[in-house]
Amino acid sequence: MSRLHAFEIHDQPWCPPSLRDALTDFLQFTITLGRTYAAIVPMLRDAIVRSGATSVLDLCSGAGGPWRTIRAEIAVPVLLSDKFPNRAARTGTVPFHPSPVDATSVPSHLPGFRTIFTAFHHFRPPEARAILADAVRQRQGIGVFEISRRAPAQIALIALTWLAVLVFVPFIRPIRWSRLAWTYLPPVLPLVGAFDGVVSCLRTYSPAELRELLHGFDTYAWQVGETRSRWSPLVVTYLVGVPKG
């Protein structure tokens, strides 16, 4: 199955911010509940050490991704950032940069090992390469991690997002009336979540496609592959790079 760069609703500039935030809140909640990214923590921790970084800059953070559960296992400060910051997100002690940050051109005053969770598929190949090129240019380590895949079983599972939204939204804290309204009056969030979830799978880069994006970045040592946490039915695709020498 070839990669298909269809559009996701919450990517669009006309998507209401409250709907976008409701979706990223839901993603953060389910990623935390399922400990989806637990398996990549040792790899990430090792890459941070090898890169010599003293902090992490998380890009395209949404509502904080997995940081609520993995932050304690990463021994450096973490700063969240996003092009559309979810300022209402609550991520414990992990701060959120208040201004928009473009992952393809990160300001030099925001150093640190760069991470992108559940978001790299939003970028077409030229933009994806630009993200990697910017990290290489600024000599910052980078880790890209995805839980969506172009695999029938994973697509079928993520297609059930609508049901998970209906079940889990009342348990997401803090409670936001806009999130409840988008879920039940009418059920827009379940439909958007299922649609965008399936499209995310179709847009996700395979390990082979990730390796193609790395051509020319020979000053970095790269790891590309797949893994899975024992608590999660979802396979994680990863790309990790650190400067050589």
C-alpha positions in Angstrom: 0.0 0.0 0.0 1.5 3.3 -1.1 1.6 6.3 1.2 -1.4 8.6 0.6 -1.2 12.2 1.7 -4.9 12.8 2.2 -6.0 15.7 4.4 -6.8 15.5 8.1 -9.6 17.8 9.3 -7.8 19.1 12.4 -4.8 20.1 10.2 -6.9 22.6 8.3 -6.8 26.3 9.2 -10.6 26.5 9.2 -10.8 23.8 11.9 -12.1 25.5 15.1 -9.3 25.6 17.7 -11.6 24.1 20.4 -12.2 21.1 18.2 -8.5 20.7 17.4 -7.7 21.0 21.1 -10.4 18.4 22.0 -8.8 15.9 19.6 -5.3 16.4 20.8 -6.6 16.1 24.4 -8.1 12.8 23.5 -4.9 11.6 21.8 -2.9 12.5 24.8 -5.3 10.7 27.2 -5.3 7.5 25.2 -1.5 7.5 24.6 -1.0 7.9 28.4 -3.7 5.3 29.3 -2.1 2.7 27.0 1.5 3.6 27.7 1.9 3.3 24.0 5.4 4.7 23.8 6.9 2.9 26.8 9.0 0.7 24.6 11.0 3.6 23.0 12.1 5.2 26.3 15.4 3.3 26.7 16.3 4.1 23.0 15.3 7.8 23.5 17.2 8.1 26.8 20.4 6.6 25.2 20.1 8.9 22.1 19.9 12.0 24.3 23.0 10.9 26.2 24.9 10.1 22.9 23.9 13.5 21.5 25.2 15.4 24.5 21.9 17.2 24.9 21.0 18.7 28.2 17.3 19.2 27.4 14.5 18.0 25.1 12.5 20.2 22.7 9.3 18.3 21.8 7.8 19.5 18.5 4.2 19.2 17.3 3.3 18.5 20.9 -0.5 18.8 20.7 -1.7 18.3 24.2 1.6 16.8 25.4 1.6 13.3 23.9 3.3 10.7 26.1 5.3 13.1 28.3 3.0 12.7 31.3 4.1 9.1 31.7 7.6 9.1 30.3 8.9 12.4 31.6 10.2 10.8 34.9 12.3 8.4 32.9 14.1 11.2 30.9 16.8 12.8 33.1 16.7 16.2 31.4 14.3 19.1 31.2 11.5 18.9 28.5 9.9 21.8 26.7 6.7 21.3 24.7 6.0 23.3 21.5 3.6 23.3 18.6 2.6 25.4 15.6 -0.9 25.6 17.1 -0.2 25.6 20.9 -2.8 23.9 23.0 -2.5 26.4 25.8 -5.3 24.8 27.8 -3.4 21.4 28.0 -2.3 20.2 31.4 0.9 18.2 31.3 2.0 18.3 34.9 5.3 20.0 35.4 6.2 19.9 31.7 6.2 23.5 30.4 4.6 24.5 27.0 6.4 27.2 24.9 3.7 29.9 24.5 4.5 31.0 20.9 4.1 28.9 17.7 7.1 26.9 16.7 7.7 25.7 13.1 9.3 22.2 13.1 10.9 22.9 9.8 12.7 26.0 11.1 13.2 25.9 14.8 14.5 29.1 16.4 18.1 28.8 17.5 17.2 30.0 21.0 15.3 26.7 21.5 18.1 24.1 21.7 17.7 20.5 22.8 17.2 17.0 21.5 14.1 17.2 19.3 11.3 14.8 19.5 8.1 14.4 17.5 5.4 12.0 18.7 2.4 11.0 16.5 2.8 13.9 14.1 5.5 13.3 11.5 2.9 11.9 9.1 1.4 15.4 8.8 4.3 16.5 6.7 4.8 15.8 3.0 8.3 14.4 2.1 9.9 17.8 1.3 8.7 19.2 4.7 9.7 16.0 6.5 13.2 16.3 5.0 13.2 19.9 6.0 12.5 19.0 9.6 15.4 16.5 9.6 17.7 18.9 7.7 17.0 21.7 10.3 18.0 19.3 13.1 21.2 18.3 11.2 22.0 21.9 10.4 21.8 23.0 14.0 23.5 19.8 15.2 20.6 18.7 17.4 19.6 15.1 17.9 16.2 14.1 16.8 13.7 11.3 17.4 10.5 10.7 15.4 7.9 8.2 16.8 4.6 7.1 15.2 1.8 4.8 16.4 -0.1 4.8 13.1 0.9 2.4 10.3 -0.4 1.4 6.9 -1.3 -2.0 8.1 -4.8 -3.4 7.8 -5.0 -4.5 11.4 -3.8 -1.2 12.7 -6.1 0.8 10.4 -9.1 -1.4 11.6 -8.2 -0.7 15.2 -7.8 3.0 14.8 -11.1 3.1 12.8 -12.7 2.4 16.2 -11.6 5.8 17.5 -15.2 7.0 17.4 -16.2 4.5 20.0 -13.1 5.3 22.2 -14.0 9.0 22.0 -17.5 8.4 23.2 -16.3 6.2 26.1 -13.2 8.1 27.3 -14.0 11.8 26.9 -15.9 12.1 30.2 -12.8 10.9 32.0 -10.4 13.4 30.5 -9.2 16.0 32.9 -9.6 18.9 33.3 -13.2 18.8 32.1 -13.9 21.2 29.3 -17.4 21.9 28.2 -16.3 22.6 24.6 -14.8 19.0 24.5 -18.1 17.5 25.8 -20.1 19.6 23.3 -18.0 18.5 20.3 -18.4 14.8 21.5 -22.1 14.6 22.2 -23.9 17.8 20.8 -23.6 16.6 18.0 -21.0 13.9 17.9 -18.4 15.7 15.8 -15.3 14.7 17.7 -15.9 10.9 17.3 -16.3 11.3 13.6 -13.3 13.6 13.2 -11.2 11.3 15.4 -12.0 8.2 13.4 -11.6 10.0 10.0 -8.3 11.6 11.0 -7.1 8.4 12.6 -7.5 6.4 9.5 -6.0 9.1 7.3 -3.1 9.2 9.7 -2.4 5.6 9.0 -2.5 6.2 5.3 -0.1 9.1 5.6 2.4 7.4 7.9 5.9 6.7 6.6 7.1 3.1 6.5 10.7 2.4 7.8 11.9 2.1 4.2 10.4 5.5 3.3 12.0 7.1 6.4 15.3 5.7 5.2 14.8 7.4 1.9 14.3 10.7 3.6 17.8 10.4 5.2 19.8 10.4 2.0 22.6 13.0 2.3 22.5 13.3 6.1 25.7 11.3 6.5 27.1 13.3 9.4 24.4 11.6 11.6 24.1 8.1 12.9 20.5 6.9 12.3 18.3 4.1 13.7 15.0 3.3 11.9 12.7 0.4 12.8 9.5 -0.7 14.6 8.8 -1.9 18.1 5.8 -2.4 20.4 5.1 -1.9 24.1 3.8 -5.0 25.9 0.8 -2.9 27.1 -0.2 -1.7 23.6 -1.6 -3.4 20.5 -0.1 -0.6 18.4 3.3 -0.9 16.7 5.6 2.1 17.0 7.6 3.2 14.0 10.8 5.1 15.0 13.6 7.2 13.5 16.4 8.4 15.8 19.4 10.4 14.7 22.4 11.8 16.6 25.5 13.7 15.3 28.5 11.4 14.7 31.6 12.1 16.7 
